[in-house]
Every structure is written in C-alpha cells, then in structure tokens.
Amino acid sequence: MLVRYFAAARAAAGVEEELHVLPEGSSLEALLEAALAVERPLPPEGTPPLARIVARSSFLRNEVAVRDRAAPLGSDDIIDVLPPFAGG
C-alpha cells in the first residue's frame, strides 16, 4: 500500500510517499499504525509530530474519501494523508 503525505504531514514524515507491505484486507488503522511505527528524524521546528497530524487528518483511498479506519484495504491501494488546511 502506498501512503502519500501532503503539507504538514509530508514535513513531519520526512518523505513524500512510502510503501508499506501489509496483508490484503488490512485496515486503514493498521496501515496508519505501520506508518507511525517507522523511525523518522525529528520534524522541522514548528511542525507537530506525525502522530498528532495523522490523528487530525483526512484520508483518501484511491482519490475517494474514507472515514472508516476499520475499512479493509487492498494491496494496490493508494492512501493520501491530508492534514487540516487553512485558508481556501
């Protein structure tokens, strides 16, 4: 499963995207736990930790909003992590 990070999530993760290999049918929650378990450098000053950003983020699965963190994912799914944005 490919995870793509945007805005503050990208800064906190230290990467634009990363691949996670989880069993077919793993939940979004399991994928997020795997992403948060990755050892990362400290985010830039003023950027919250990735866990805090993920807790407040919205998610897209293959460009469609997903709100159910228990939803099963496919191994080819692309998950976008979208932190809250200011402005319009």
N, C-alpha and C positions, 0 to 999 in steps of 0.2 A: 504494500500500500504506500502510495506516495503522499507525503504531507508537504504542503506548500504553506509558507509563512508569509504574512503581509504586515507592513507597517511596524508597529512596536513589537509584534510577535517575531518578526524577522530579526530585529535588532537583538531581542532577548535570546533567541535561539542561536544566533550567530551564523545562520545559514538561510538560504532562500528556500531550500527544499531538502528532504531526506527520505530515503526509502526504509520502510520497516517491513520485515517479513513476519507475518503472523498467520495463524491458521485461517483458512476460509471460514467465514461466518463469525470471526471475532467482532466484538462490538466496538463502536466508536470510543467508548470509555476505555477499553483495553488498549486501543491504539494510542489514545492520549496518555495513558499510564506509561506505555513503552516510550513515547516521545519525551515525557518528563523524566524518565529514568536515565536518559543519555547524559553522560558527564559533559558539561559545557563550561567554557570560560565565563567569567563574570560578565554580565551585560554592561554596555556603556553606562557611564554615570547618568543618573536621571531616568534610566529605563528600569521598570519593575522587573522582577524575576519572571521567567516564562510561566511558572505555575500560576502566578497571580493573573497574568494576562490570559492564559487559557481558561481560567475559571470565569472570566467575564466575556469571553469571545463567542462569536457565532461561527457556525461551520457550514461549509458547502461540501456535498458529496457529488462529484461529477457535475459541478456547477448548479446543483439544486440544494436549497436549504435543508438541513437536517437538524432537528431539535431533540430527537430521542437518542440519548447517548447509549442506550441498550440496543439500538438498531444494528443488525448484522451487516458486516461489510464484505465485499468481495476482494480477492487478492489484487485485482487490477484497478480498484477504486482510487480516486484522487480526492484527498481531503484538503480543503483550504481552511486555514485558521485566520479568521477575520476579527481582530480586536475592535473594540468600540472606536469609532472615528468621530472626531469633532468637525464641526462645520457642515457644509452641504456639498 
